[in-house]
Amino acid sequence: MSGYVHIYTGNGKGKTTAALGLAIRAAGAGWDVFFAQFAKGMATSELTALARFEDRITVRQYGRPSFVNGKNPASDDIERAKHGLAECREAITSGRYRLVILDEANLGPLLGLFSVDDLLTLVAARPNDVELVLTGRHADPRLLERADLITEMQEVKHYFQQGVLARTGIEQ
């Protein structure tokens, strides 16, 4: 079976949710999945749900529970992200995982956590039978060029603009 490179990007809601749905579908098909979250380190309902699939889905977070300062990221944020990239490369090339998801990886270069070239190196290291998904706003044009599938989530209307904060079970 041939694997492909997916990018879920755009300013609309649903990029991580789409990747989570794919992870569950793949696990249901008997695949082993590696789900990596960059710039996120907080406990969320999605992680609680994925724990039910721990025999098939490996989850790693490479962020702290606080937000990353995109203008001046903390050295700890950068170290965590670089460590995450190394673990993702190992997962991609290990032969164990048929699906590898790098959640919020598209934001990494914008936040100063790692470079687009770092992500392109991961994409290039992908064996043909590994499905690779990168999510997050602001996907770099060079990543888009390399992708086999691009889904752009477009915000048309969002209750967040009316002051509604992230809700457990819906956004977190």
N, CA, C and O of each residue as an XYZ file, in Angstrom:
688
protein
N       0.836     -1.183      0.000
C       0.000      0.000      0.000
C       0.877      1.240      0.000
O       1.914      1.287      0.662
N       0.456      2.213     -0.730
C       1.188      3.469     -0.809
C       0.597      4.473      0.172
O      -0.624      4.581      0.290
N       1.447      5.203      0.872
C       1.000      6.240      1.794
C       1.135      7.606      1.150
O       1.850      7.769      0.161
N       0.453      8.576      1.710
C       0.448      9.924      1.165
C       0.713     10.954      2.256
O       0.661     10.651      3.448
N       0.996     12.174      1.822
C       1.219     13.298      2.729
C      -0.020     14.180      2.693
O      -0.406     14.687      1.640
N      -0.641     14.358      3.858
C      -1.835     15.197      4.003
C      -1.444     16.477      4.734
O      -0.589     16.461      5.619
N      -2.070     17.574      4.357
C      -1.956     18.814      5.129
C      -3.362     19.338      5.368
O      -4.142     19.536      4.436
N      -3.671     19.560      6.666
C      -4.927     20.176      7.072
C      -4.562     21.546      7.621
O      -3.900     21.649      8.654
N      -4.991     22.594      6.935
C      -4.577     23.949      7.297
C      -5.766     24.898      7.173
O      -6.892     24.459      6.940
N      -5.519     26.190      7.328
C      -6.560     27.200      7.216
C      -6.927     27.785      8.562
O      -6.477     27.307      9.604
N      -7.747     28.824      8.534
C      -8.106     29.527      9.769
C      -9.385     28.998     10.408
O      -9.822     29.519     11.434
N      -9.985     27.977      9.819
C     -11.220     27.424     10.359
C     -10.988     26.322     11.378
O      -9.898     25.758     11.476
N     -12.020     26.034     12.121
C     -11.999     24.988     13.142
C     -12.044     23.620     12.468
O     -12.702     23.450     11.442
N     -11.338     22.642     13.051
C     -11.513     21.269     12.593
C     -10.282     20.537     12.103
O     -10.375     19.374     11.710
N      -9.134     21.186     12.116
C      -7.914     20.531     11.601
C      -7.488     19.368     12.497
O      -7.272     18.255     12.016
N      -7.370     19.625     13.781
C      -7.006     18.561     14.716
C      -8.113     17.517     14.775
O      -7.836     16.319     14.835
N      -9.346     17.960     14.759
C     -10.476     17.035     14.810
C     -10.459     16.075     13.630
O     -10.726     14.885     13.799
N     -10.150     16.572     12.444
C     -10.053     15.714     11.264
C      -8.929     14.696     11.432
O      -9.090     13.525     11.087
N      -7.808     15.138     11.955
C      -6.676     14.231     12.169
C      -7.017     13.167     13.212
O      -6.641     12.005     13.063
N      -7.728     13.565     14.263
C      -8.149     12.603     15.284
C      -9.094     11.559     14.695
O      -8.983     10.372     15.001
N     -10.012     11.997     13.862
C     -10.918     11.057     13.205
C     -10.162     10.053     12.352
O     -10.481      8.865     12.350
N      -9.163     10.530     11.629
C      -8.343      9.646     10.810
C      -7.570      8.661     11.685
O      -7.449      7.487     11.336
N      -7.045      9.131     12.824
C      -6.312      8.256     13.741
C      -7.210      7.131     14.245
O      -6.787      5.976     14.292
N      -8.432      7.455     14.617
C      -9.363      6.439     15.115
C      -9.744      5.466     14.006
O      -9.828      4.260     14.238
N      -9.973      5.981     12.811
C     -10.288      5.119     11.674
C      -9.136      4.148     11.403
O      -9.357      2.955     11.191
N      -7.915      4.666     11.410
C      -6.744      3.825     11.151
C      -6.591      2.767     12.245
O      -6.310      1.605     11.951
N      -6.776      3.167     13.506
C      -6.686      2.211     14.608
C      -7.753      1.124     14.456
O      -7.494     -0.049     14.727
N      -8.938      1.515     14.025
C     -10.012      0.550     13.797
C      -9.682     -0.443     12.695
O     -10.193     -1.562     12.685
N      -8.823     -0.030     11.764
C      -8.383     -0.912     10.685
C      -7.181     -1.752     11.092
O      -6.656     -2.522     10.288
N      -6.743     -1.604     12.352
C      -5.624     -2.396     12.840
C      -4.259     -1.755     12.656
O      -3.235     -2.411     12.847
N      -4.234     -0.486     12.287
C      -2.967      0.216     12.090
C      -2.444      0.734     13.425
O      -3.214      1.029     14.339
N      -1.125      0.837     13.519
C      -0.506      1.552     14.627
C      -0.327      3.004     14.205
O       0.099      3.291     13.086
N      -0.656      3.913     15.113
C      -0.669      5.350     14.828
C       0.225      6.072     15.833
O       0.225      5.754     17.022
N       0.978      7.040     15.340
C       1.772      7.928     16.194
C       1.170      9.315     16.062
O       1.153      9.885     14.972
N       0.673      9.864     17.175
C       0.002     11.161     17.184
C       0.835     12.124     18.018
O       0.872     12.012     19.244
N       1.501     13.065     17.367
C       2.377     14.022     18.036
C       1.730     15.403     18.041
O       1.253     15.871     17.008
N       1.714     16.047     19.187
C       1.178     17.401     19.289
C       2.303     18.371     19.621
O       3.010     18.218     20.616
N       2.449     19.370     18.764
C       3.431     20.429     18.983
C       2.723     21.642     19.557
O       1.558     21.902     19.252
N       3.449     22.389     20.401
C       2.949     23.625     21.011
C       1.713     23.386     21.876
O       1.001     24.331     22.214
N       1.458     22.141     22.231
C       0.349     21.810     23.128
C       0.888     20.877     24.195
O       1.567     19.897     23.891
N       0.584     21.186     25.445
C       1.021     20.326     26.523
C      -0.043     20.147     27.592
O       0.199     19.541     28.636
N      -1.215     20.680     27.318
C      -2.272     20.615     28.311
C      -3.114     19.347     28.145
O      -3.174     18.760     27.064
N      -3.750     18.950     29.220
C      -4.673     17.817     29.165
C      -5.929     18.261     28.428
O      -6.464     19.337     28.695
N      -6.397     17.431     27.502
C      -7.603     17.750     26.736
C      -8.486     16.509     26.649
O      -8.035     15.392     26.902
N      -9.730     16.717     26.293
C     -10.662     15.606     26.135
C     -10.225     14.672     25.018
O     -10.463     13.467     25.093
N      -9.589     15.212     23.982
C      -9.128     14.365     22.880
C      -8.090     13.354     23.370
O      -8.083     12.209     22.919
N      -7.212     13.766     24.291
C      -6.217     12.839     24.821
C      -6.873     11.774     25.696
O      -6.460     10.614     25.691
N      -7.889     12.174     26.440
C      -8.637     11.205     27.238
C      -9.278     10.165     26.334
O      -9.248      8.973     26.639
N      -9.854     10.606     25.230
C     -10.481      9.672     24.281
C      -9.441      8.765     23.638
O      -9.664      7.560     23.521
N      -8.313      9.324     23.222
C      -7.289      8.514     22.561
C      -6.685      7.473     23.498
O      -6.194      6.443     23.036
N      -6.713      7.722     24.803
C      -6.183      6.756     25.763
C      -6.921      5.426     25.673
O      -6.371      4.386     26.038
N      -8.141      5.448     25.199
C      -8.917      4.210     25.036
C      -8.351      3.335     23.914
O      -8.664      2.149     23.822
N      -7.525      3.930     23.077
C      -6.929      3.221     21.945
C      -5.424      3.051     22.137
O      -4.684      2.929     21.161
N      -4.969      3.042     23.390
C      -3.538      3.040     23.650
C      -2.813      1.828     23.089
O      -1.590      1.855     22.945
N      -3.545      0.764     22.769
C      -2.910     -0.394     22.159
C      -2.558     -0.133     20.693
O      -1.750     -0.859     20.114
N      -3.160      0.899     20.087
C      -2.919      1.217     18.681
C      -2.398      2.638     18.443
O      -1.683      2.878     17.470
N      -2.750      3.575     19.320
C      -2.395      4.977     19.101
C      -1.437      5.440     20.197
O      -1.785      5.460     21.378
N      -0.234      5.808     19.788
C       0.768      6.368     20.687
C       0.649      7.893     20.614
O       0.701      8.469     19.528
N       0.489      8.538     21.759
C       0.335      9.991     21.808
C       1.529     10.596     22.533
O       1.927     10.129     23.600
N       2.093     11.644     21.936
C       3.185     12.392     22.564
C       2.882     13.888     22.416
O       2.438     14.342     21.361
N       3.127     14.626     23.470
C       2.987     16.080     23.444
C       4.361     16.709     23.605
O       5.159     16.293     24.445
N       4.623     17.725     22.779
C       5.913     18.405     22.803
C       5.749     19.893     23.091
O       6.436     20.734     22.509
N       4.848     20.195     23.978
C       4.637     21.570     24.387
C       4.385     21.630     25.883
O       4.118     20.620     26.534
N       4.476     22.829     26.403
C       4.159     23.049     27.815
C       2.680     23.381     27.929
O       2.038     23.667     26.918
N       2.123     23.351     29.134
C       0.703     23.682     29.298
C       0.368     25.145     29.002
O      -0.807     25.513     28.983
N       1.375     25.977     28.774
C       1.127     27.392     28.477
C       1.305     27.651     26.981
O       1.842     26.818     26.251
N       0.850     28.810     26.548
C       0.989     29.179     25.144
C       2.435     29.536     24.823
O       3.170     30.035     25.674
N       2.826     29.273     23.590
C       4.163     29.622     23.113
C       4.158     31.090     22.704
O       3.248     31.544     22.011
N       5.177     31.828     23.134
C       5.334     33.213     22.708
C       5.956     33.188     21.313
O       7.152     32.938     21.167
N       5.147     33.445     20.295
C       5.593     33.359     18.910
C       6.639     34.386     18.523
O       7.349     34.201     17.535
N       6.745     35.456     19.279
C       7.757     36.473     18.982
C       9.081     36.163     19.663
O      10.144     36.578     19.201
N       9.001     35.426     20.770
C      10.204     35.083     21.521
C       9.960     33.779     22.283
O       9.737     33.806     23.494
N       9.998     32.632     21.584
C       9.710     31.372     22.270
C      10.762     31.064     23.332
O      11.946     31.356     23.159
N      10.312     30.475     24.425
C      11.221     30.080     25.498
C      12.139     28.974     24.993
O      11.756     28.185     24.129
N      13.345     28.923     25.531
C      14.288     27.885     25.112
C      13.710     26.491     25.378
O      13.989     25.555     24.629
N      12.913     26.350     26.431
C      12.285     25.067     26.736
C      11.298     24.670     25.631
O      11.213     23.496     25.271
N      10.557     25.639     25.096
C       9.630     25.358     23.996
C      10.392     24.850     22.771
O       9.969     23.891     22.125
N      11.495     25.484     22.462
C      12.312     25.095     21.306
C      12.914     23.708     21.523
O      12.911     22.877     20.615
N      13.425     23.464     22.716
C      14.010     22.145     23.021
C      12.966     21.042     22.916
O      13.240     19.980     22.358
N      11.772     21.287     23.448
C      10.695     20.296     23.382
C      10.323     20.003     21.927
O      10.127     18.847     21.553
N      10.228     21.043     21.121
C       9.859     20.866     19.716
C      10.931     20.102     18.951
O      10.611     19.218     18.155
N      12.187     20.428     19.180
C      13.289     19.726     18.497
C      13.319     18.251     18.915
O      13.527     17.367     18.083
N      13.112     17.997     20.199
C      13.022     16.616     20.682
C      11.851     15.907     19.997
O      11.963     14.748     19.596
N      10.735     16.613     19.870
C       9.564     16.052     19.200
C       9.843     15.690     17.756
O       9.438     14.624     17.292
N      10.531     16.565     17.041
C      10.878     16.263     15.647
C      11.736     15.007     15.558
O      11.545     14.181     14.665
N      12.676     14.864     16.478
C      13.535     13.673     16.476
C      12.708     12.408     16.729
O      12.910     11.393     16.062
N      11.784     12.462     17.683
C      10.932     11.305     17.955
C      10.006     11.018     16.777
O       9.737      9.858     16.464
N       9.521     12.066     16.127
C       8.651     11.869     14.962
C       9.418     11.221     13.817
O       8.895     10.342     13.131
N      10.643     11.652     13.615
C      11.465     11.034     12.564
C      11.645      9.540     12.848
O      11.553      8.709     11.945
N      11.903      9.217     14.116
C      12.049      7.818     14.500
C      10.751      7.050     14.245
O      10.780      5.929     13.738
N       9.622      7.649     14.593
C       8.324      6.997     14.369
C       8.061      6.794     12.879
O       7.585      5.737     12.465
N       8.367      7.795     12.088
C       8.132      7.735     10.639
C       8.956      6.634      9.993
O       8.475      5.933      9.103
N      10.188      6.482     10.436
C      11.106      5.540      9.784
C      11.188      4.180     10.481
O      11.906      3.296     10.014
N      10.465      3.998     11.589
C      10.594      2.789     12.407
C      10.026      1.534     11.764
O      10.444      0.426     12.097
N       9.089      1.691     10.856
C       8.409      0.527     10.299
C       7.234      0.067     11.147
O       6.496     -0.830     10.741
N       7.047      0.661     12.307
C       5.940      0.277     13.204
C       4.639      0.995     12.847
O       3.570      0.383     12.840
N       4.730      2.289     12.552
C       3.532      3.113     12.392
C       3.162      3.279     10.919
O       4.005      3.617     10.088
N       1.893      3.037     10.613
C       1.409      3.262      9.241
C       0.824      4.658      9.088
O       0.681      5.152      7.969
N       0.487      5.295     10.199
C      -0.020      6.667     10.177
C       0.728      7.468     11.236
O       0.788      7.072     12.400
N       1.298      8.599     10.822
C       1.971      9.512     11.740
C       1.337     10.880     11.560
O       1.264     11.402     10.448
N       0.876     11.460     12.671
C       0.217     12.760     12.651
C       1.056     13.742     13.446
O       1.413     13.480     14.594
N       1.372     14.880     12.827
C       2.113     15.959     13.469
C       1.146     17.132     13.641
O       1.046     18.010     12.785
N       0.444     17.120     14.763
C      -0.586     18.119     15.030
C       0.059     19.457     15.376
O       0.944     19.526     16.229
N      -0.386     20.503     14.718
C       0.112     21.876     14.863
C       1.547     22.050     14.368
O       2.179     23.062     14.670
N       2.066     21.095     13.623
C       3.428     21.222     13.096
C       3.549     22.378     12.113
O       4.609     22.998     12.029
N       2.494     22.682     11.370
C       2.563     23.800     10.418
C       2.852     25.123     11.111
O       3.415     26.033     10.504
N       2.470     25.235     12.383
C       2.717     26.463     13.149
C       4.144     26.556     13.686
O       4.605     27.641     14.041
N       4.836     25.435     13.744
C       6.187     25.401     14.313
C       7.122     26.455     13.755
O       7.750     27.178     14.527
N       7.236     26.567     12.425
C       8.132     27.594     11.865
C       7.684     29.019     12.212
O       8.517     29.878     12.502
N       6.387     29.266     12.183
C       5.865     30.598     12.492
C       6.151     30.984     13.944
O       6.410     32.149     14.245
N       6.103     29.995     14.841
C       6.356     30.244     16.262
C       7.843     30.246     16.601
O       8.217     30.550     17.733
N       8.694     29.910     15.635
C      10.129     29.885     15.879
C      10.609     28.634     16.586
O      11.681     28.643     17.191
N       9.833     27.549     16.523
C      10.194     26.311     17.202
C      11.141     25.451     16.374
O      12.012     24.771     16.918
N      10.967     25.486     15.073
C      11.818     24.761     14.130
C      11.572     25.352     12.751
O      10.723     26.229     12.592
N      12.304     24.881     11.759
C      12.218     25.477     10.422
C      11.334     24.652      9.487
O      11.036     23.487      9.752
N      10.933     25.273      8.410
C      10.214     24.564      7.357
C      11.105     23.463      6.799
O      10.629     22.371      6.489
N      12.394     23.748      6.673
C      13.332     22.727      6.184
C      13.332     21.498      7.088
O      13.461     20.374      6.602
N      13.190     21.699      8.402
C      13.100     20.567      9.325
C      11.890     19.689      8.974
O      11.991     18.462      8.967
N      10.762     20.316      8.686
C       9.562     19.560      8.321
C       9.728     18.882      6.966
O       9.312     17.737      6.790
N      10.331     19.581      6.012
C      10.554     18.985      4.698
C      11.481     17.768      4.792
O      11.319     16.801      4.047
N      12.446     17.821      5.705
C      13.335     16.680      5.924
C      12.543     15.486      6.451
O      12.791     14.352      6.043
N      11.594     15.730      7.351
C      10.737     14.649      7.849
C       9.902     14.049      6.724
O       9.779     12.830      6.603
N       9.333     14.923      5.911
C       8.519     14.444      4.788
C       9.371     13.587      3.853
O       8.924     12.540      3.385
N      10.583     14.028      3.586
C      11.476     13.287      2.688
C      11.899     11.945      3.275
O      12.194     11.011      2.530
N      11.931     11.840      4.600
C      12.344     10.595      5.256
C      11.225      9.554      5.278
O      11.465      8.394      5.614
N      10.026      9.954      4.927
C       8.850      9.078      5.012
C       8.949      7.924      4.016
O       9.072      8.152      2.812
N       8.896      6.682      4.516
C       8.814      5.542      3.602
C       7.487      5.586      2.827
O       6.520      6.192      3.286
N       7.448      4.962      1.690
C       6.268      5.024      0.817
C       5.002      4.468      1.444
O       3.904      4.844      1.032
N       5.119      3.580      2.431
C       3.923      2.978      3.010
C       3.414      3.702      4.258
O       2.482      3.225      4.905
N       4.001      4.830      4.599
C       3.580      5.598      5.779
C       2.727      6.784      5.333
O       3.117      7.560      4.460
N       1.564      6.901      5.949
C       0.671      8.040      5.739
C       1.102      9.105      6.739
O       1.236      8.815      7.928
N       1.320     10.324      6.280
C       1.819     11.405      7.134
C       0.869     12.587      7.052
O       0.520     13.038      5.962
N       0.450     13.091      8.218
C      -0.485     14.210      8.297
C       0.159     15.338      9.092
O       0.677     15.120     10.187
N       0.122     16.548      8.533
C       0.575     17.747      9.238
C      -0.615     18.680      9.357
O      -1.273     18.988      8.363
N      -0.892     19.135     10.582
C      -2.007     20.061     10.775
C      -1.482     21.411     11.245
O      -0.323     21.549     11.637
N      -2.355     22.388     11.196
C      -2.057     23.714     11.728
C      -2.222     24.802     10.687
O      -2.082     24.577      9.485
N      -2.520     25.968     11.181
C      -2.644     27.149     10.317
C      -1.309     27.462      9.664
O      -0.257     26.984     10.090
N      -1.377     28.268      8.632
C      -0.191     28.857      7.995
C       0.789     27.824      7.433
O       2.000     27.967      7.604
N       0.285     26.802      6.774
C       1.177     25.829      6.140
C       2.026     26.553      5.095
O       1.510     27.322      4.284
N       3.304     26.303      5.125
C       4.250     26.938      4.211
C       4.009     26.452      2.775
O       3.704     25.277      2.569
N       4.141     27.336      1.787
C       3.940     26.931      0.385
C       4.817     25.750     -0.048
O       4.401     24.951     -0.888
N       6.013     25.634      0.509
C       6.882     24.502      0.141
C       6.320     23.184      0.665
O       6.476     22.147      0.020
N       5.673     23.213      1.821
C       5.016     22.013      2.327
C       3.785     21.684      1.486
O       3.523     20.522      1.177
N       3.038     22.717      1.122
C       1.859     22.507      0.286
C       2.244     21.879     -1.051
O       1.537     21.011     -1.563
N       3.349     22.317     -1.603
C       3.819     21.776     -2.876
C       4.143     20.292     -2.752
O       3.937     19.530     -3.696
N       4.643     19.882     -1.605
C       5.059     18.492     -1.387
C       3.889     17.576     -1.028
O       3.999     16.357     -1.161
N       2.778     18.144     -0.577
C       1.633     17.349     -0.118
C       0.909     16.667     -1.279
O       0.906     17.145     -2.413
N       0.295     15.527     -0.944
C      -0.553     14.818     -1.894
C      -2.017     15.190     -1.711
O      -2.814     15.077     -2.643
N      -2.371     15.635     -0.506
C      -3.745     16.002     -0.179
C      -3.688     17.247      0.699
O      -2.961     17.277      1.692
N      -4.440     18.256      0.342
C      -4.505     19.492      1.139
C      -5.968     19.790      1.409
O      -6.775     19.882      0.484
N      -6.302     19.940      2.676
C      -7.630     20.392      3.059
C      -7.465     21.712      3.784
O      -6.724     21.809      4.762
N      -8.164     22.731      3.296
C      -8.097     24.041      3.940
C      -9.420     24.308      4.631
O     -10.464     24.409      3.987
N      -9.362     24.422      5.954
C     -10.540     24.739      6.751
C     -10.717     26.259      6.712
O      -9.821     27.007      7.106
N     -11.853     26.696      6.244
C     -12.102     28.131      6.123
C     -13.163     28.552      7.122
O     -14.269     28.011      7.150
N     -12.804     29.526      7.937
C     -13.776     30.059      8.886
C     -14.735     30.983      8.152
O     -14.313     31.937      7.499
N     -16.015     30.698      8.261
C     -17.042     31.566      7.700
C     -17.717     32.334      8.827
O     -18.000     33.526      8.704
N     -17.970     31.633      9.927
C     -18.587     32.241     11.101
C     -18.170     31.398     12.301
O     -18.117     30.171     12.209
N     -17.876     32.040     13.415
C     -17.446     31.300     14.609
C     -17.940     32.037     15.848
O     -17.783     33.253     15.955
N     -18.529     31.312     16.771
C     -19.054     31.903     18.009
C     -17.958     32.468     18.898
O     -18.248     33.244     19.809
N     -16.714     32.099     18.656
C     -15.582     32.650     19.398
C     -15.544     34.172     19.257
O     -15.155     34.877     20.189
N     -15.949     34.674     18.088
C     -15.957     36.124     17.838
C     -16.990     36.849     18.698
O     -16.960     38.075     18.806
N     -17.894     36.100     19.304
C     -18.893     36.695     20.189
C     -18.533     36.462     21.657
O     -19.367     36.629     22.547
N     -17.264     36.071     21.897
C     -16.776     35.932     23.261
C     -16.897     34.534     23.859
O     -16.582     34.342     25.034
N     -17.345     33.559     23.082
C     -17.462     32.203     23.593
C     -16.065     31.588     23.648
O     -15.369     31.518     22.634
N     -15.662     31.146     24.835
C     -14.349     30.537     24.997
C     -14.381     29.056     24.642
O     -15.451     28.473     24.467
N     -13.202     28.452     24.537
C     -13.092     27.026     24.230
C     -13.888     26.212     25.245
O     -13.794     26.436     26.451
N     -14.666     25.272     24.737
C     -15.536     24.471     25.582
C     -15.046     23.018     25.634
O     -14.681     22.438     24.611
N     -15.047     22.450     26.828
C     -14.670     21.052     27.003
C     -15.610     20.180     26.191
O     -16.829     20.351     26.229
N     -15.029     19.246     25.457
C     -15.807     18.321     24.636
C     -16.043     18.826     23.238
O     -16.443     18.052     22.368
N     -15.809     20.101     22.990
C     -15.989     20.668     21.650
C     -14.658     21.190     21.102
O     -14.204     20.755     20.044
N     -14.047     22.108     21.816
C     -12.746     22.644     21.373
C     -11.571     22.099     22.172
O     -10.424     22.238     21.748
N     -11.828     21.494     23.297
C     -10.734     20.967     24.126
C     -11.138     19.738     24.877
O     -10.333     19.174     25.617
